């Protein structure tokens, strides 16, 4: 039964953002909130405010009496004292000015830059439980490299359309929504694609890279904190939750029984194991992964890079998908080198 509950939680419909932190005080240039393991890490971060609003903080926090005081980034308005906020790696809540929106079957898709007849377009996929805004860190890198970008929504996420019972299929069915995005680009003459995948978004990228209909059109991939082996992810998360490791094995078995979980199709974890299938991945791949990522094991990325013919790994001191946040300059520099090395 414990494995069943773990599998249900993993595939659960998205829930609205929670706001567990309190703003204790603020000035036009600072904000003070609860000191936690997340809010005391130097870098560039975001705050979502309950009821609406977002602020960006940066630098090194000042810690005193269980509270963390941060400098607000230029242009950010301070949340009022007493506000409830959530801490996030999303530093830009909305796309840049001039972004176009396309309506695709799975939901709205952002277009940044001119994609018609483009020789190369970057396509960005967010992770499970995140939103399109999380990929804007990668969009900035693509823009700096001269690439236009497409940021699609996909089904059963906070930004996407609800299908079936609203449950995630861990990349199995969601890849169809990435195909819709590439068909949009194909229809306007875009020729090749760079895929950026964050967390579970990497599953969509890697699945498509092995699809004979699209493989030749994919130029390379940039993956951040990629889910490469769901069994390893399950094991890491049940360990973090102080549950028996057997719960992860049991959850993997339950994923083969869609009706019991409210899924539309069984989830084949063998087909989704890109650590075991690394030798099949022939495209150039850059993997960013943080040494403090307890949710998606860094060990999986290391093994993937060892087995994939054209993959490289860049580590940071970040957690899950937060390598950019703790050292944006290094993240951008590594990505720029990778894009330039493979001839845009």
Secondary structure as UniProt FT lines:
FT   HELIX           2..10
FT   STRAND          21..26
FT   STRAND          30..34
FT   TURN            37..40
FT   STRAND          43..49
FT   TURN            50..51
FT   STRAND          54..64
FT   TURN            65..66
FT   STRAND          67..72
FT   TURN            74..75
FT   TURN            81..82
FT   STRAND          84..88
FT   TURN            97..98
FT   STRAND          100..104
FT   TURN            105..106
FT   STRAND          107..112
FT   TURN            116..117
FT   STRAND          120..125
FT   TURN            128..129
FT   HELIX           132..135
FT   HELIX           136..144
FT   TURN            145..146
FT   STRAND          148..151
FT   TURN            164..165
FT   TURN            170..174
FT   HELIX           175..187
FT   TURN            188..189
FT   STRAND          192..198
FT   TURN            199..200
FT   HELIX           201..209
FT   TURN            212..214
FT   HELIX           215..217
FT   STRAND          218..224
FT   HELIX           230..240
FT   TURN            241..242
FT   HELIX           246..254
FT   TURN            255..256
FT   HELIX           258..261
FT   TURN            269..272
FT   TURN            274..277
FT   HELIX           278..280
FT   STRAND          284..290
FT   TURN            291..292
FT   HELIX           298..307
FT   TURN            309..310
FT   STRAND          311..316
FT   TURN            320..321
FT   HELIX           323..326
FT   HELIX           328..341
//
